[in-house]
Amino acid sequence: MNIPRIIYTRHARRRILERGLDVDHIERIALEPVAIVESYPEDTPFPSRLVLGWHDGAPLHILVAEDSSRGTIVIVTAYHPDPERWDDTFLVRRSTS
């Protein structure tokens, strides 16, 4: 089994530090998410998706892009979703109206 190489954008590195997130958990979730929240196949330079995972009972959203030609996953950002903006499953955005 080939494990993809994982790289981080500058933005992701900054946000992970600011938010005190654990890189090991982010990588585990990026590789084996509980669910895909949203897909963005038209994103450039690579298609991306927002995935959900859990750590210590808290939800984590990770935006990942995949460069399949190089077998690389790019971590774009990671955050704890705001419960006021997401439903109880953290899979559906609440309406803003």
C-alpha positions as CSV (number, residue, x, y, z in Angstrom):
1,M,0.0,0.0,0.0
2,N,1.4,3.4,-1.0
3,I,0.9,6.1,1.6
4,P,0.7,9.4,-0.1
5,R,3.1,12.1,0.7
6,I,1.5,14.9,2.7
7,I,2.5,18.5,2.4
8,Y,1.1,21.6,4.1
9,T,0.4,25.0,2.6
10,R,1.9,28.0,4.5
11,H,-1.7,28.9,5.5
12,A,-2.3,25.5,6.9
13,R,0.9,25.5,8.9
14,R,0.0,28.9,10.4
15,R,-3.5,27.9,11.3
16,I,-2.4,24.6,12.8
17,L,0.0,26.5,15.1
18,E,-2.5,29.2,16.0
19,R,-5.2,26.7,16.8
20,G,-2.9,24.3,18.6
21,L,-3.9,21.3,16.5
22,D,-2.0,18.0,16.4
23,V,-0.3,17.2,13.0
24,D,-0.6,13.4,13.6
25,H,-4.4,13.7,14.0
26,I,-4.7,16.0,11.0
27,E,-2.8,13.5,8.8
28,R,-4.8,10.5,10.1
29,I,-8.1,12.3,9.4
30,A,-6.8,13.5,6.0
31,L,-6.0,9.9,5.0
32,E,-9.0,8.2,6.7
33,P,-11.8,10.7,7.2
34,V,-15.0,9.8,8.9
35,A,-16.9,11.6,6.1
36,I,-16.4,13.9,3.1
37,V,-18.4,17.0,4.0
38,E,-18.1,18.8,0.6
39,S,-16.2,18.2,-2.6
40,Y,-14.7,20.9,-4.8
41,P,-13.7,19.0,-8.0
42,E,-13.1,22.3,-10.0
43,D,-10.6,23.7,-7.4
44,T,-7.2,24.6,-8.8
45,P,-4.5,23.7,-8.9
46,F,-6.0,20.4,-7.6
47,P,-9.5,19.1,-6.8
48,S,-10.1,19.4,-3.1
49,R,-12.6,18.2,-0.4
50,L,-13.6,19.2,3.1
51,V,-13.4,16.2,5.4
52,L,-14.6,15.5,8.9
53,G,-12.8,13.6,11.6
54,W,-12.8,13.5,15.4
55,H,-10.2,13.8,18.0
56,D,-10.8,13.6,21.8
57,G,-14.5,14.0,21.1
58,A,-14.2,17.2,19.1
59,P,-14.9,17.5,15.4
60,L,-12.1,18.6,13.0
61,H,-12.6,19.8,9.5
62,I,-9.7,19.5,7.2
63,L,-9.5,21.0,3.6
64,V,-7.4,18.7,1.5
65,A,-6.4,18.8,-2.1
66,E,-5.0,15.9,-4.0
67,D,-2.3,15.9,-6.6
68,S,-2.9,12.4,-7.9
69,S,-0.2,12.6,-10.5
70,R,2.4,12.9,-7.8
71,G,0.6,10.9,-5.1
72,T,0.5,13.9,-2.9
73,I,-2.1,15.2,-0.5
74,V,-2.0,18.9,0.3
75,I,-3.4,20.1,3.6
76,V,-4.9,23.5,2.9
77,T,-6.4,24.3,6.3
78,A,-7.8,22.6,9.5
79,Y,-10.2,23.9,12.1
80,H,-12.7,23.0,14.7
81,P,-16.1,23.7,13.0
82,D,-18.3,26.3,14.8
83,P,-21.4,24.5,16.1
84,E,-23.5,27.6,15.3
85,R,-22.5,27.3,11.6
86,W,-22.9,23.5,11.3
87,D,-25.6,21.0,12.2
88,D,-25.1,18.5,15.0
89,T,-23.3,16.1,12.6
90,F,-20.9,18.8,11.4
91,L,-21.7,17.7,7.9
92,V,-24.3,20.3,6.9
93,R,-23.9,24.0,7.1
94,R,-26.7,25.8,8.9
95,S,-28.7,28.3,6.8
96,T,-27.5,31.9,7.4
97,S,-30.9,33.5,6.8
